[in-house]
Amino acid sequence: MNLNGYVDELGQARISVTIRGFRSAIRLDVAIDTAFSGDICLPIHLATQLGLELITTQHFELADGAIKEELVFLGFVTLSEEKPAAIVLTDSPDALLGVGL
């Protein structure tokens, strides 16, 4: 498996992935977030076009210690091969790849 990434101007490690739902797919650069224990955190404005399937809710601890319950959706992510991924939606403009993958 050969994955190429880069470090952006803010010092964040990034990699290009394809995220697919049940309607469409998008290719985008995601920040690798080692503090995020999930799979993918995706901005709502990108997620709406994909046709993701709601599968559950999950509690997450934020950086400030607050606990937040979030909806979790099923989608698919391709790094070197496609695999199912739990996708959490966010108001943030940035997509994150968590250590769950």
N, C-alpha and C positions, 0 to 999 in steps of 0.2 A: 504494500500500500504506500503510495507516494502522495502526501498532502503538502501543498505549498501554501504558506501564509505570509503575513508581513506584520510589522509593527507600525501603527498609525502615528500621526503627529501628537496624540495624547499619550503615547506609550502603551496602547492597548494592543494585544495580540489579536489578529483577525485572520479569518479563513473564509473562502468562498464555498457556499453550500447551495444545494437545490432543496427547496421545501415544497412538498406537494400535498394538496388536499384532494377532495373528491371531485372538484370542478376544474382546477388549474394548478399550475406550478410556477414558482418564481425562483430565480437565482439571485442571491445577494451575499454580501460580505457581512459576517456576524462577528461580534466581539466574543472572545473566549473568556468566560467568567468563572473562575475556579471557586468563587464563593456561592455560585448558584448550583444547587444540588439536583435540579431538574434537567430536562433535555434541551428544550428550546423556549425562549421567551421572545415573543413576536409582537411588534406593534399592531394594534387593532386595525389601522388603516390598510395594512398589508394582508392581514388574516382574513378580512371579509371577502376578498375575491377568491380565496382558495377553496372554500367549501369544506371547512373542517367539521368533524363530528364531535359533539360534546360527549365526553365519557365519564367525567366525575368532577368532584371538587377536591381541593387539597389545601392544607394550611402551610404557609410559608413564613419563615422568620425573616424580616427585613433587616437591613444593615443597622437600623436604629433600635433593634430589639422588638419592634412591634410584630405581632402575629396577624397575618391577613389571609382570609380564605379566598381562593381564586378558582375560577372555572378552568378545567383542563380539557383540552381537545385532542383528538387523534389526528395526526397527519403523518407524513413520511419525510425523512431527510436523507439526502444522498451526500455522503462524504466520498468514500471509494465505492460503496454500494448502497442501495436503498434499504432503509430499515424503518420500522414504525417508530414514532416519536410522540411523547406527551408534550403538547404545546400549551403554554400559558400565555395569555394575552396581556399587553401592557399599554399604558398611555405614553410610554417613553418612545422617542423616535428611533431608538437603537434596538436591533435584534441581538440576542445573546445566545451563545451555545454553552450549556452547562455541563458539569462533570457527569451527569446521568448518562450521557452518550459515551 
